[in-house]
Amino acid sequence: MLSRAQLKDPDVLRHSVLDFRQMSAFVQDPLIFERADGVCYWDIDDKRYYDGISGIFVVAVGHGNRRVIEAMTAQLERMAFAPPLTGANTQAIAFSKLLADITPEPLNTVKLLSSGSEATETAMKLARQFWKQSGTPTKYKVISRYYGYHGATLGALSATGTPSRRVPFEPYPAGFLHVPTVHCYRCPYGREYPGCGVFCAEFLRQIIELEGPETVSAVIVEPIGNTGGILVPPPEYLPILRRICDDYDVLLIFDEMITGMGRTGCMFAAQTFGVTPDILCLGKGLSSGYAPLAATIWSDRIQEAFWGPAEAGIEFGHGHTYAGNPLSATAGLASVAEILERDLIAHGREIGAQLYARLSAMGERFGIFGEVRGKGLLWGVELAQDPAEKTPFPAERRIGKRIGAVAQEKGLIIRHDPDWFALAPPLVTGEDEIEAMADILEESIEQVLGE
Ligand SMILES: Cc1ncc(COP(=O)(O)O)c(C=O)c1O
């Protein structure tokens, strides 16, 4: 074990690479977590941080959950790995059945994976193979949205629509198109809801027609967009996407990495918005972070195209070494059981309303919140220098980043970007803990505005 001084030594740290982070800066002032319990982390100096974002939309049932730990410890003793090319395993079968039971009909076939990027890439590969063996092999294009995030691997990144994430890795494979995202506060088309007639959804019809419906395999969206500050669509938006996909026989994929597992007030955003996709992608909160775990779940119609005699060669041609890993599936089983049996979704709705009330009050107090947006226990704040005029802060002020940095100094971790920040604490967070997190956030904003 390295000593505390060694762990902080830039010469030791330079061997590590964090996600999306300039390491030359990080090694000078590193944050090094050592342990976690409930809704808090502690760093190697024993400083406590409230987890205002569930790790990164992951730790639904909280840190140190005994039920998950005990289930995984018992499974470790029984079997940590089973070969996915050779056979199924008890845990993966049970978890796949559980997911088929709790997802909306007709989503009944489950491919267990390890990461969100794998899940979205699996969905897009599935769509292509589905059309190849269902009579329309020309359908291959995938339509996604600018500012959507679907993962960091090359296929998932092809569907991702955030310029800063995409540009360094161009060029991408052919067949990926993007449309503007849904953002009522700053409509990319300069229109206003509801007079706009939800043009951002209707626009998809034009794109499919112009591309040729016989070339379009799937549309992939996050039901609530994260990048941009928790972009909640108006209620008609997802039903319109569903109708357009049905009209042109295009598969609708929901990337519910963030919105799944109770985050938006129902188990899945598909239920929150009353729209069932053809393919549902889950990850993050699926295991609450106790083991890498993700899933791609698809409809009976799709599965029929893959079900036939072995000689037909129509099985889904896809796999990963850790697909259906028994330890990860055990984490998923225990975490979902916690959510269901403790009715954590109802609790999440309650503390979500409490958090929204605190954020709204802060908006009144500080006068710099353009919009507080979200559902359930997922809330974002878009910052504006003049909310009435929707005037953003000068870009160089990076106000959201500054608020996030000060909050971290004061012991609260949130998601933050230059113009917005978001909170999504664990579903198990207590009312007092929500108050404590909100207090730190409020103090942080006060400090930043006084600088
Ligand atoms: C909506 C969404 N999709 C996909 C991913 C990719 O997941 P992973 O980082 O597990 O590959 C993320 C990760 O942040 C995400 O937020």
PDBQT file of the ligand as one rigid body, heavy atoms in Angstrom, charges set to zero:
ROOT
HETATM    1  C1  LIG A 501     -26.441   8.982 -21.441  1.00  0.00    +0.000 C 
HETATM    2  C2  LIG A 501     -25.157   8.212 -21.429  1.00  0.00    +0.000 A 
HETATM    3  N1  LIG A 501     -24.957   7.242 -22.326  1.00  0.00    +0.000 NA
HETATM    4  C3  LIG A 501     -23.822   6.523 -22.354  1.00  0.00    +0.000 A 
HETATM    5  C4  LIG A 501     -22.820   6.763 -21.457  1.00  0.00    +0.000 A 
HETATM    6  C5  LIG A 501     -21.555   5.960 -21.518  1.00  0.00    +0.000 C 
HETATM    7  O1  LIG A 501     -21.461   5.145 -20.409  1.00  0.00    +0.000 OA
HETATM    8  P1  LIG A 501     -20.030   4.577 -19.937  1.00  0.00    +0.000 P 
HETATM    9  O2  LIG A 501     -19.256   5.754 -19.483  1.00  0.00    +0.000 OA
HETATM   10  O3  LIG A 501     -20.394   3.629 -18.850  1.00  0.00    +0.000 OA
HETATM   11  O4  LIG A 501     -19.423   3.901 -21.117  1.00  0.00    +0.000 OA
HETATM   12  C6  LIG A 501     -22.965   7.769 -20.507  1.00  0.00    +0.000 A 
HETATM   13  C7  LIG A 501     -21.883   8.062 -19.535  1.00  0.00    +0.000 C 
HETATM   14  O5  LIG A 501     -21.801   9.095 -18.947  1.00  0.00    +0.000 OA
HETATM   15  C8  LIG A 501     -24.165   8.520 -20.488  1.00  0.00    +0.000 A 
HETATM   16  O6  LIG A 501     -24.361   9.507 -19.600  1.00  0.00    +0.000 OA
ENDROOT
TORSDOF 0
